């Protein structure tokens, strides 16, 4: 499923990053089942660095969420987010951050439907020297 969420990621990098994510105490991956089938996942973390718009630290962070297309619109995202929120709350967080690309209107609408409030918009620049 992570391959579907990150199609441009090199296989070895994706495996390495997922393995690293599962090894750290401040990060978790939770899986969603629909019947007996794995239908999606959420990746949450606890950040102690600056989180845009947060007024407290540590701050929970929604790193990634994915639901297989055939399993969408069944409330699985909402359940996964609730599990992620509960996990970060039990570790001292009172806020949950997230981000998405400016062009990703579907993700923006998804976040809003899950109770997230847009904090800011940001455009990154680079200049070759």
C-alpha positions as CSV (number, residue, x, y, z in Angstrom):
1,X,0.0,0.0,0.0
2,X,2.9,2.4,0.7
3,X,4.0,1.8,-2.9
4,X,0.6,3.2,-4.0
5,X,0.9,6.2,-1.8
6,X,4.5,6.9,-2.8
7,X,4.8,5.7,-6.4
8,X,8.0,7.8,-7.2
9,X,9.9,6.5,-4.2
10,X,12.7,4.0,-4.9
11,X,11.9,0.5,-3.6
12,X,15.0,0.3,-1.4
13,X,14.5,3.8,0.1
14,X,10.8,3.0,0.8
15,X,11.7,-0.2,2.6
16,X,14.5,1.5,4.6
17,X,12.3,4.4,5.6
18,X,9.4,2.2,6.6
19,X,11.7,0.0,8.6
20,X,13.2,3.0,10.4
21,X,9.7,4.4,11.1
22,X,8.7,1.2,12.9
23,X,11.9,1.1,15.0
24,X,11.5,4.6,16.6
25,X,9.5,5.0,19.9
26,X,8.0,8.3,18.8
27,X,6.4,6.9,15.6
28,X,3.7,4.3,14.9
29,X,2.0,2.7,11.9
30,X,-1.6,1.4,12.4
31,X,-3.3,-0.8,9.9
32,X,-7.0,-0.9,9.0
33,X,-8.8,-4.1,8.3
34,X,-12.0,-4.4,6.3
35,X,-13.2,-7.8,7.1
36,X,-10.1,-9.9,6.8
37,X,-8.4,-7.7,4.2
38,X,-5.8,-5.0,5.0
39,X,-7.5,-1.9,3.7
40,X,-5.3,1.0,4.7
41,X,-2.8,2.4,7.1
42,X,-1.9,5.6,9.0
43,X,1.6,6.7,10.1
44,X,1.7,9.1,13.1
45,X,4.6,10.6,15.0
46,X,5.3,12.8,17.9
47,X,7.4,15.8,16.9
48,X,9.3,18.0,19.4
49,X,10.6,20.4,16.7
50,X,8.5,23.3,15.4
51,X,5.1,22.3,14.0
52,X,3.5,25.0,11.9
53,X,0.5,26.5,13.9
54,X,1.0,24.4,17.0
55,X,0.9,26.1,20.4
56,X,2.3,23.2,22.3
57,X,5.1,20.6,22.2
58,X,5.3,17.8,21.8
59,X,2.9,17.7,18.9
60,X,1.3,14.7,17.2
61,X,1.7,14.5,13.5
62,X,-0.2,12.7,10.8
63,X,2.7,11.7,8.5
64,X,0.7,9.6,6.1
65,X,-2.7,7.9,5.6
66,X,-3.9,5.6,2.8
67,X,-7.0,3.6,2.2
68,X,-7.3,1.2,-0.7
69,X,-9.8,2.6,-3.3
70,X,-12.3,-0.3,-2.9
71,X,-12.4,0.3,0.9
72,X,-13.0,4.1,0.9
73,X,-16.1,5.8,2.1
74,X,-16.5,3.3,4.9
75,X,-15.2,5.4,7.8
76,X,-11.8,3.7,7.9
77,X,-9.9,7.0,7.7
78,X,-11.8,8.5,10.5
79,X,-11.2,5.4,12.7
80,X,-7.5,5.4,11.9
81,X,-7.2,9.1,12.7
82,X,-9.0,8.5,16.0
83,X,-6.5,5.7,16.8
84,X,-3.6,7.9,15.9
85,X,-5.0,10.8,18.0
86,X,-5.5,8.6,21.0
87,X,-1.9,7.3,20.7
88,X,-0.4,10.8,20.6
89,X,-2.7,12.0,23.4
90,X,-1.4,9.2,25.7
91,X,2.1,10.5,25.1
92,X,1.4,14.1,26.1
93,X,0.2,15.7,22.9
94,X,-2.8,18.0,22.8
95,X,-2.6,18.9,19.1
96,X,-2.1,17.0,15.8
97,X,-0.4,18.6,12.8
98,X,-0.3,17.5,9.2
99,X,0.6,18.8,5.8
100,X,0.0,18.3,2.1
101,X,1.0,19.8,-1.2
102,X,-0.6,23.0,-2.3
103,X,-1.9,21.4,-5.5
104,X,-3.5,18.4,-3.7
105,X,-7.1,19.7,-3.3
106,X,-8.4,16.2,-2.5
107,X,-6.0,16.0,0.4
108,X,-6.9,19.5,1.6
109,X,-10.6,18.7,1.6
110,X,-9.9,15.3,3.3
111,X,-8.0,17.1,6.1
112,X,-10.8,19.6,6.6
113,X,-13.4,16.8,6.7
114,X,-11.3,15.2,9.5
115,X,-11.4,18.3,11.6
116,X,-8.0,19.9,10.6
117,X,-7.9,23.6,10.2
118,X,-5.7,25.1,7.5
119,X,-2.9,27.0,9.2
120,X,-0.9,28.5,6.4
121,X,0.2,28.1,2.8
122,X,3.8,27.9,1.8
123,X,5.8,27.9,-1.4
124,X,9.4,26.6,-1.4
125,X,12.1,28.0,-3.6
126,X,15.6,27.0,-4.6
127,X,18.3,28.7,-6.6
128,X,21.3,27.0,-8.1
129,X,24.5,28.8,-7.3
